Amino acid sequence: MGLGNPGEKYRATRHNIGEDTVRAYAGSHSVHLKRLKSWGEAGKVPGSPIVLAVPSGYMNTSGGPVSALASYFSVPANRVIVVHDDLDLDAGVVRLKQGGGHGGHNGLRDIDKALGTQEYVRVRMGIGRPPGRMDPAAYVLKPFARAEADQVALQVDNACEAITMVVSEGLAAAQQRFHAPG
């Protein structure tokens, strides 16, 4: 599940890196994401158990659509993978974990509530902290700078690879690969 906000206004913003990653994954696997009721867009990766989805609505109300999509595809909460932005990680960093708190991320807070658990997998996409005294809410809605384009593209590629690895080899193997220094 790639988190983001709908509409052109939010395209390519820091807050939408989760959605952008899932759309990139879909594109690289020739998956056409189709509208599924009011829950969002979804599609299955051919020859794989992976279902890609972009919940409808805004980031802070992602829980209902994520829960509905997981239920529709019979994916238990502990097998749901949520891809999202993370202010607490440096830009370009990808980290994986299962469970844990929402860290102030309102989209995750809503998903925790809707799924009734925190035990889903998170692909955390670092976007860095806002400069100076900039409001974090304003920062996450800003697009990436042109100078960051290569770094973001690599980060998205790494996250796509991490998703495949979590499904095929498990979370621990993916963590060893993507948490290794250097």
N, C-alpha and C positions, 0 to 999 in steps of 0.2 A: 504494500500500500504506500503510494507516494503522496506525502502531504503537501498541500499548497493552497493557494487561494485562486478562485476562478477569474477568468477574464484577462483581457489584453493588458490592463493596468498593472497586473501583478506578474506577468510573464517575465521570466529571467531575473526575478528578484531573489534575494538571499533566502527569503521565507519559502520560495517555491523550489528550492533545489531538490527536495524529495520527489515532488511531482516530475520535475525535469529529468531526474534519474530514471524513474520508472518509464517515462516516455522514451528515453534513449534506449533503455533495455528492450522495450517493445519494438522499436525501430530496428535494432540490431538482430532481432529474432523474428522479423516479419510478422509481428503480432499486431493485428488491427484492434485497437481498444474500441469497444462498442458501448453505447449508452445502455445501462442496465437499470431499468425503473428510474427512480429518483435518487438512487444510491451513488451513482457515478459512472465511470467507464471501466470496463474490464475485458480481459481476453486471456486465453490459455496459451502457454508456450507449447508448440507442437512437440510431441515426444517427451514431455517433461511434466512433472506434477505442479509446476509453477503456474500460478494464476497471478497476472499483473492487474493492478487496480489503482485508479485515481479516484478517491472519494469526492463526491459532489459537495458543494457548499464551501464555507470558509474554514480555515485552519482550526479556529477555536471551537468549531462544532463538528469535528471530524468523527467523533465517537459513534454516532448513530449510523452513518454510512459505512464506517469500517466494520462495525458489528453486523450490520445487515449483509454486507458483501461476504464476510467470513461465514456467516450462517448459510447463505445461498450456495456457496461453493463447498460447504461442509468442511471448513478448515477450523480445527480447534484453536482456541486463543493462543496456546503455547507454540503453534506453528505459523501464526501470523507474523509477517515481517513488515515493520513500519520504517520507512525511510524518511528522515526529517532533518531539518536544520538544527544546529547546536551552537549557541553563542559561546559555550564554555570550551570549545575546541578551536584551535587555530584554523584559519582558512586553509582548505586543501586537505585536511586530515579526515580520515574515515575510521571510525571505531564501531565496534559491535558489542552488544550485550543483550542479555535476556533479563527481563525484570528490572526492578529498581524504581526509584522515584521519577517524577516528571521534571524535576529540576526547574520548575517555574514555567515550563512549556505548556501553554494552555491547550494545544492540540492533543498532547499526550495525556494531560489531565482528563480531558473529555473521553479519550479512548479508554483509559483506565476505568472510568465510571461505566461506560457503555459495555465493555467486555466483562466487567466485574472482576478484573484481575490486572496485575501489572506484568504478568509472566508471558509477555510476547517478546519477540526479538526486535531489537532496534538497530538500524543502520544509521549511525549518527554522523551527519555531514557537517564538519566544522565550517563556520562562517566567520569566526573571530568576534572580538568585542568591538563595540562602536568606538570611534575615535573621540577623544576628549570627553565632553559632557553630553554627547548626543544621546537622545532617548533611545533605548534599545528597540522600542516599538517602531520608531521611525527608521532605525537602521535596518531592521530585517525586511522592510518594505522597499528598500533601495536596490536598484540593479547592481550587479557586479561591475566593477570598473573594467575598461578594456584591457588594462594591464594584467588583470586577473584571469583573462579568458583561457589561456593555456593551462593554468593551475586548476581552474574549475573543470575543464574538459578531462584532465587526468583524474581528478577526484571522482567525477561521474563514472569514468571507465573503471576505476578501482572499486567503486561501490557496486557497479553491475557485476563485476567479477566476484565480489564478496557475497552477493545474493546467491549466485550460482553455487558458490562453494559452501555456503551455509546449508543449502538444500541437498547438495550431493555428498558432502563430507562431514557436515555437522558444524555447529557453532565454534567448538574448541579449535578445530583445524583452521577455520576462517580467522579466528582471533589470532592464532599463532602467525598466520601469514600477514595479516593487515595491522597487527599491533607491534610487529617487529621493528626495532629502531632502524633508521636509515632508509 
